[in-house]
Amino acid sequence: MSTARTVADRFRERFGHAPAGVWSAPGRFNLMGEHTDYNGGFCLPVPLDRRTRVAAAARDDDLLHMVSLDVPGEVDVPLHEVRAGRPEGWGAYAAGVLWALGGDGLPVRGVDLVVGSDLLIGAGLSSSAALECSVAAAASDLFDLGLLADDAGRARLARHCQSAENEIALAPTGGVDQTSALRGMKGHALLIDFLNHTLRPVPYDPARSGAGVLILDTRTRHSLSAGHFGDRHAECDRIADLLGVDLLRRIGVDDLPVAEAELGDPTLAGRLRHVVTENARAVKMADDLEAGDWRAVAGGMTAAHASMRDDLEVSLPQIDLAVEEAIAAGAWGARLVGGGFGGCVMAVVPVDRVRDVAGAVQEAFAVAGYEAPTGFLATAGSPAGRDL
């Protein structure tokens, strides 16, 4: 498990001097709102207490020299050579942040950095955005940008982190992950309206209802830069064009029957139905959280999973099995976490049934011949900032 001291010590070993500091950013678990951010809709993420950390120091040139504790090899790229697809792999997310900041006229230059994380990678917990936002936090302090000081600055950093992911890492995501990592609040979910760009902090306290949120890693992995996620984004853009709207957020639940008939395509109708109903579920869930009604929260999760499985078609057999077995073993509700095509399942579980639920899912996976899942209880974390 990565800690601030671990990455700082590794920095000294690799570069022969202490880092200027250590910065970190959280992963996130999205209670509701998948594939809605890029459609101008609502999302309800919670910053996770598991984080990515970077030990960093500024250089006198424009070279980015990056080392990961979790991935073999090192990444070297001059800042002026960063472009779409260069560097490849995890380095694109870090280099893209400095590229985006420089493109906005901010005075950035090269950096030496060491990255460490206790986040699952490719599991729907936003490990890529955690890397981007930890690098962004470091750059803000290293180059005296002052962008961590207030919400306007953090919003600006979040936009640049999203640009890094979209334009350099070539992952066509929306901004939910970066917004949660940089602008979230400890102990709260954050209802994000991507049409009006407003935020509504909502208390996150499952223990108040005698429950916990169990994250089950199904050991299936995805890549947001792979084609499936982009396919869903492109389908939503096509639907918007066919319906004559700029964003699918313009379509409300009452509009669905007419809109589906106008599309005349069951697949596209399903994609639209997911986005529209997911927006409604996100707003309702925020109200349920405010009321402390975690059984209603859990019921919304189960409905969301059915929508992602049947209408959006982003689930997998392992994920469906985990959802079904968790509910059968006593979870109040469960669903896929993240954009789909792999990753984790999230279940609202009475605290006295956590072991039973986790054990039932593990047993079902063994019978099916799947790799054994692991699990942990999710705790709300704090937004990106300086650790050391």
N, C-alpha and C positions, 0 to 999 in steps of 0.2 A: 504494500500500500504506500503510495507516494505521500510524503509530507513536505512542508516547506523546508525543513532542515535537510531532508534527503536530496532534494533538487539543488539546494545551495551547496551541499558538500560535493555533489557530482560536478557542479560548475567549477569549483575550485580545482578538483582533480583534472578536469579536461582543459581548462584555460589558464591555470596557474595563478589565479587571483580570485578574490571574492566577487560575487555578483553585486550589482548596484542595489538589488532587492529581489524579492520573490512576490509574484502576483498570482492570483487564482481566480477562477470563475466556475460556477456550478453547472452540472448537467441539469436536466429538467425532466419531470414526468408530467405529461399533458393530461389533466383530468378530462378535458373535453376540447374538441376543435381540431380534427385532423383534416388536412387538405382544405382548410377554410381560409388560412391567412392570405394566400396568393389570390383568393377569390374575394377579398375585401370583407371577410366575415369575422366571426368571433372565435377566440381561443381562450382557454382557461388553464394555463400552465402553472406549475409550482417549481421554484428552484430547488434542486436536490442538494442534500448535504454532502454528496460525493462530488469531487472537484478535479479539475485539471490545473496544475501549477506550472509556472515558468520562472526559472531563475535567469536573470538577464542583465546585460550591461551594454551600453552604447559603444559603437566603434567610431573611428575617425573617417572611415570610408563608407561605401554603400553596400558592403558585403553582408549578407545574411548567413550566419553559420549556426546551424540548428542541430541539436542532438536530442534524441528521445530515449528515456529510460525503458520504454515499452516496445519500441520498434527498432530492429537492427539497422545499422548504417547511420550516416550523417548526411545532412543536406546543406550544400553550399550554392548560393545563387546571388549574383549582384542584383541590387534592387532595380537597376535600370533594365535588367533582362527579364524581370517577372512579367508574364503575360498569360493569356488563356492556356491552360494546360502545362505551364512551366512555373515552378517545378511540379513534378507529378507527386501523387500520393499525399501523405499527411502534411508535407512541407507546403503544399499549395495553400492550405488554410491559414498557416502562419504568415507566409510571405505575402499572401493576398491582402492581409490587413494593412501592412506597411505600404504596399502598393496603393491601396485605396486612400490611405491618409495622405500620402504624397501627392496623389492625383487631385486632392482637394486643396492643394497648396500649403499643407502643413509641413513644418520643417523637420522631417524625419530623415534618418540615415541608417547605416548598417547596424546590426545587433548580433551579439553572441547570445545564444539562449539554450537552456536545457529544459526539456519538457518532461513532466511526470504526471501520471493520472491514476486515480482509483475508480474511474468510470469504466463501465463496460463499453467496448468500441463496437459500433454497428448494431447496437441493441435497442435503438429507439429512445435513448436517453440523452441525445444531443451532445455526444462527445465532440463532434466537429465544431459546434458553436462554442463549447466550453474552451476549446483551444483558441479559437479566434478571439474570444472575449478576454481571455487571460493575456494574450499578446497585446490586444488593444489597451488593456489597463496598464500593462507595463510601458507601452509606447507613450501613453498620456503622461506618465510620471517621468520617464527617461528624457523626454524632449520638452518638458514643461508646457504641455498643451492645455492642462487644466480641465480636461474633459470629464474627469470623474467627480468634479466638485458639485455638480447640480444635475437635475434630470434632463435639462436641455442638452448638456454636453454628453450625457450617457446615451441619449437618443441619437445624437450625431454619431457616436461610436458604434451603436447598434446598426445604423444604416451602412456604415463602412464595412462592418463585419459581414453583413448580408451581401454586400457587393463582392467581397472577397470570395464568398462561397459560390455566388452565382457566376461571376465573371472569370475567376482564376481557377477555382476548384471545379467549375462547370457543373455544380449541383443546383437545379432549378427550384430552390426552396423559397418559402416566404420568410417573414421576419419573426416568427413566434419564438424561435430558440434564442436568438440574439437579444430580443426584447426582454425575455424572461431572465437571461443571465446577467444583463447589465442594469435592468430597471425594476427587477423584482424586489420584494420585501420579505425579510425573514419572518417565518411563521404565517405567511399569507400565500394564497393563490392570487393570480392576477388576471382579471377579465380584460382582454385586449380587444378593442374594436378597431379592425384594420381598415375600415372605411373612414371613420372620423379621427383615428389615431388617438383615442382616449384610453386611459387605464383606470380600472376600478380594483383596488386591493380588496381581497375577500379573506376573512379569517380561515385558516386551515387548522382544524383541531379535531381529528377523528377520535382521539382519546376521550373527548367530551361525550361521545356516544358509545364508548366501550369498544371501539374498533381500531384497526390499523390498516394501512395500505400496504399490502404485500406485493412486491415486485418479483415476478418469476421469470428468470432468464431461460428461454426455451432452447438456447444454444443455436438458434438459427440467426444468420447474420445477413445484413443488407448493406448496400452502398447507395447513398442518395444521388451519387453521380451516375449510377446505373440507369438503364433505360426505362424501367417500370415507373419510377416516380415521375420522370419527365413525360411519360405517356399520359399519366393522369392529368398533369398540368396542361398538356396540349389538348386533351379531350375537353377540359373545362373551358379553355380559350375558344375552342370550336363551338361549344354550346352557347357561350356568350354571343359569339358572332351570329349564330343561327337565330337566336332570340332577340338580337338587336339591342343588347345591353353591354355596358363596358365591363361590368363585374357581376358574377352570379349572386352576390349579396343583394342585388336589386330585386331578386325573385324571392317572394315570401311564401310561407306555407300555403296560404289561400290561393296563390297563383299556380301551384304545382299541377293540378289536373289539366289546365289549359296549356301550360308550358310543355308538359310531357306529351300531350297530343300533338302539339306543334312540331316537336322534334321528330316524332314518328319512328324512333329508333330505341328499342328496349335498353340497349347498353348505355346510350347517352342519357336516356331518361333516368336510369339508375344512378349514374354519376351526379346528375342534377339533384335527384332526390336526396342523396347523401349530404351534399353540401347544404341544401336548404334546411333539412331536418337537423343537421349537426349544429348549425347556427342557433336554432331554437333550443336545442338541448344545452348548449353552452350557457346561454342566458338564464335558462331555468336552473341549471346546476349552480350558478353563482348565487341565486336566490336561496337554493336549498342549503348551500354552505353557510350563508348568513344566518339561516334559521337553525343550523346545527342538525339538519335532518339527513343523516348519513345513509339511512336506508333509501331515501329518494335519490341521493347521489349515486348509490350503487345501482339502483334500477336504471338510471340514465346511462351508466357505463355499459350495462348489458344490452340496452337498446342500441347504443353506439356501435358495439361490436357486431351486432347483427347487420347494421347498415354497412360497416366496412367489409364484412364478409360477403354480403349478398349484392349490395348496390355498387360499392366502390371496387369490390373484388381485389382486396390487397392482403387478405389473410393467407395462412398456410395451414396444412393439417395439424402440425404440432401446436400451433397457436390456438386453433379451434379446440383441440383436445384439452389443452391447459385451461381454457375458459370453462368448458363444459364440466371438467372434473372438479375444478375449484368450486363452482356453484353447487355441484352435487354433494360436495364434502362440507358445505356450510357457509361458503362465502355469500355475502349479500348480493354481490354483483361483480362482474369482471369484464375486461376488454383488452384488446391489443393496444399497446402503447406505441406512439410514433406513426411514421408515414406508411408502415406496412412492409410486406415482403420479407419478414424476418423480425427478430427482436424479442421483446419482453411482453408479458401479460401483467396487468395490474388488477388486483382484486381487493375489494373492501371486505375485511374479515373480522369477526368478533375476536377480541384479543385472546380468549380462551380456546379458539379453534385454529390458531395460526399453524401450529405443528400438524394438526390433522389435515388441514387443507394442503399444506406443502407436501406432506407424506402421500396423500392421495394422488396428487399430480405426478410425483416421482414414480409411484407404483404404476400408474397408467402409462407413463412413458416407457418404463421397463417392459411392460407387456407388449407395447407397440413396437419395441425395438429401437426407440429413439434414444439419443444421448441424454443422460440424466440431467434434469434441470436443477438450477440452484435458485435460492431466493433470499430476500432481505426485506425488512420493514423500512419503508421510505419515510424519511424525515425531511421537513422543509429546511432549506439552507438559506444562506445570505447571498446577495448579489456580488458581482466581480469587484475585486479591490486588492489592496496590498496586504500581504501576510507578514513579510519581514522587510 
